[in-house]
Amino acid sequence: MEPRFFKFKLYLTCFLFFFYSHFVSGQLTLYAEISEIGADTTVVDIVAKDFTDILSLQFSFLYNTDKLSYLVGWTYLPGFSGIDGNPSLGAILLGWIDPDLVGGESLPDCTRIFSLVFKGSGAIAEDFEFSDSPVPIEFIDINGLLNPNFSFDLCIPDTINQVICFKPSSAELRVFPNPIISEFQLEIEGFPQEIFELRLFDILGQEVCRHTFSGTGATFSRGDILPGAYQCAVFQKGNLLTTRMIQFR
């Protein structure tokens, strides 16, 4: 009886490990966060939660051609990535393969993995769709195929990491004018009027400037910031409060 009991315990241990690793630890979810830059540019940031030991991914992303036209896209994942814009009208193909194909890639919750830029404005969640056509949805981690979730809500991490795509709804950030030519004004509501820190990040995630301010807002000079799209992030006591996409001309 002892060998059978030992085998039962071994099977139970393996089952519990499988259950924990695939269910308790969280299911991979991709979020599409929509923002506008200026009067005629829409940005969709695709961010990931529970992105653990991922080896490869691919999926199709559809958009409403009556409102938008695709301009350009970026990926932030290391390794071999691809974005095929408009293989058929209204469809974008996104894919990525881990460079070593062994250990997989893991990211902090709510890390941005793709950014897609469109000409047009007024888009809402119903104007986009994660799709399995023309390219099927396929996500693979070190244990095999995954069944990810997809969402158009804001990604909110379980713990606040230094990730610039976290946008809590309790803070309201306004930046104007946007696009920016020389000076710009920032206003923030929803947090105690203590000392804030403004940081700007380029499309590669590199910090290009940092300023401190207090109260509900301040005016800043453009300085030597090059034209392009940037993520404007506001911190307080080291914690990220809110972000907004802005553009310099």
Secondary structure, DSSP 8 states (H G I E B T S, - for coil): -HHHHHHHHHHHHHHHHHHIIIIIT---EEEEEEEE-TTSEEEEEEEEES--SEEEEEEEEEE-TTT-EEEEEEE--SSEEEEEE-SSTTEEEEEEE-SSSSS-B---TTEEEEEEEEE-----GGGEEEESSSS--EEEETTEEE--EEESS----SS--S-TT---TT-EEEEESSSBSSEEEEEEESS-SSEEEEEEE-TTS-EEEEEEEETTEEEEE-TT--SEEEEEEEEETTEEEEEEEEEE-
